[in-house]
């Protein structure tokens, strides 16, 4: 009769790995403001976009948000100029995400990068369900939809 597939040493080793992984994950504080989220390349590209002389102030933030959404594989990106139609904001940036993790990652990165650039993120709505996440920065409002929610 052969040995069973799971021997005691293999089970102990697997349990040790899960214990180690859970300790590492519990030691991380994902809500810290100073936690670097993006790499240096992405931060450099966003600085180039926001300091580009071709675009004025609110448009450069909208372009930076669209760049971030595209970097996180957002689909069906749109930038709407609302400056002559609404006093609520100057630009709406709309994107589609394929799943909850992707939409939350997009929202986290936009909030983190805008704070790093000195732009105040006034509110973030819908993060819990992640069907429709709205990020309000004052002059630019970013909408991140799930694919099924945007079709409605």
matplotlib code that plots the C-alpha trace (Angstrom):
import matplotlib.pyplot as plt

x = [0.0, 1.4, 1.7, -1.3, -0.9, -1.1, 1.6, 1.7, 4.9, 3.3, 0.1, 2.3, 4.3, 1.1, -0.4, 2.9, 2.7, -0.9, 0.1, 3.0, 0.9, -1.8, 0.7, 2.2, -1.2, -2.3, 0.8, 0.1, -1.9, -3.7, -5.4, -2.3, -2.1, 1.7, 1.6, 3.1, 0.7, 2.1, 5.6, 7.9, 7.2, 3.4, 4.0, 6.3, 3.8, 1.1, 3.3, 4.0, 0.2, -0.7, 2.1, 1.5, 1.0, -1.5, -4.2, -5.5, -6.2, -9.3, -8.7, -5.2, -6.7, -9.3, -6.6, -4.5, -7.6, -8.2, -4.6, -4.8, -8.0, -6.4, -3.3, -5.6, -7.2, -10.4, -12.6, -14.9, -13.2, -15.0, -14.2, -17.2, -16.8, -19.5, -18.1, -20.8, -23.6, -23.3, -22.0, -21.4, -18.1, -16.0, -15.3, -16.8, -14.5, -16.3, -14.8, -15.9, -14.3, -14.7, -14.9, -15.0, -11.3, -10.5, -12.9, -11.7, -8.0, -8.8, -10.6, -7.8, -5.1, -6.9, -7.5, -3.9, -2.4, -4.6, -3.6, 0.0, -0.5, -2.0, -5.6, -8.2, -10.5, -13.7, -15.7, -15.7, -19.1, -20.1, -16.8, -18.6, -20.6, -18.3, -21.0, -20.6, -17.8, -17.9, -14.8, -15.4, -12.3, -14.3, -13.6, -13.4, -15.8, -14.7, -17.3, -16.1, -18.9, -19.1, -19.9, -23.4, -24.2, -23.1, -25.4, -28.5]
y = [0.0, 3.4, 6.5, 8.8, 12.0, 14.3, 13.3, 15.0, 16.9, 18.4, 19.4, 21.0, 22.9, 24.2, 25.3, 27.1, 28.9, 30.0, 31.2, 33.2, 34.7, 35.7, 37.4, 39.3, 40.5, 41.4, 43.5, 45.7, 48.8, 49.4, 52.6, 54.6, 57.9, 57.6, 54.0, 54.1, 52.5, 53.2, 52.9, 55.8, 55.5, 56.0, 59.0, 60.6, 60.1, 61.7, 64.7, 65.1, 65.1, 67.5, 69.9, 69.8, 73.3, 72.2, 71.5, 73.9, 73.1, 70.9, 69.2, 68.1, 66.3, 64.7, 63.5, 62.2, 60.3, 58.8, 57.8, 56.0, 54.2, 53.1, 51.9, 49.7, 48.3, 50.3, 50.0, 52.4, 55.5, 58.8, 62.4, 64.8, 68.5, 69.8, 73.3, 75.0, 72.7, 72.3, 74.2, 70.9, 70.0, 70.8, 67.3, 63.8, 60.9, 57.6, 54.1, 50.5, 47.8, 44.1, 43.1, 44.4, 44.1, 46.0, 48.9, 49.2, 49.2, 51.9, 54.0, 53.5, 54.5, 57.6, 58.7, 58.0, 59.7, 62.7, 63.2, 62.9, 65.6, 67.9, 67.5, 67.1, 64.1, 65.4, 62.1, 58.6, 56.9, 53.3, 51.7, 49.0, 47.4, 48.7, 48.6, 52.3, 54.1, 57.9, 59.9, 63.7, 65.9, 69.1, 70.1, 66.5, 63.7, 60.1, 57.4, 53.7, 51.3, 47.6, 46.3, 45.1, 48.4, 50.6, 48.7, 49.6]
z = [0.0, -1.0, 1.1, 1.2, -0.8, 2.3, 4.8, 8.2, 7.3, 4.2, 6.2, 8.9, 6.2, 4.6, 7.9, 8.7, 5.3, 6.0, 9.5, 8.1, 5.3, 7.8, 10.1, 7.2, 6.0, 9.4, 10.0, 6.9, 7.4, 4.1, 5.3, 6.0, 4.0, 3.4, 2.0, -1.5, -3.9, -7.3, -8.6, -9.5, -13.2, -12.7, -10.4, -12.9, -15.8, -13.7, -12.9, -16.6, -17.4, -14.6, -15.5, -19.3, -20.6, -23.3, -20.7, -18.1, -14.5, -14.4, -17.7, -16.6, -13.6, -15.7, -18.1, -15.2, -13.9, -17.3, -17.6, -14.2, -15.2, -18.5, -16.6, -14.5, -17.6, -17.4, -20.4, -22.3, -20.9, -21.5, -20.4, -20.5, -20.4, -18.0, -17.5, -19.6, -18.5, -14.7, -11.7, -9.9, -11.7, -14.7, -16.0, -15.5, -16.1, -16.7, -16.8, -16.7, -14.6, -15.0, -11.3, -7.8, -7.1, -10.3, -9.5, -5.9, -7.0, -9.5, -6.8, -4.3, -6.8, -8.0, -4.4, -3.4, -6.5, -6.3, -2.7, -3.7, -6.3, -3.8, -4.9, -2.2, -2.5, -1.1, -1.0, -2.3, -2.5, -3.3, -2.3, -0.3, -3.1, -5.9, -8.5, -9.0, -7.3, -7.4, -6.5, -6.1, -6.3, -6.7, -10.3, -11.6, -10.7, -11.5, -12.0, -12.0, -13.0, -13.1, -16.6, -15.6, -13.8, -16.7, -19.1, -17.2]

ax = plt.figure().add_subplot(projection="3d")
ax.plot(x, y, z, "-o")
ax.set_aspect("equal")
plt.show()
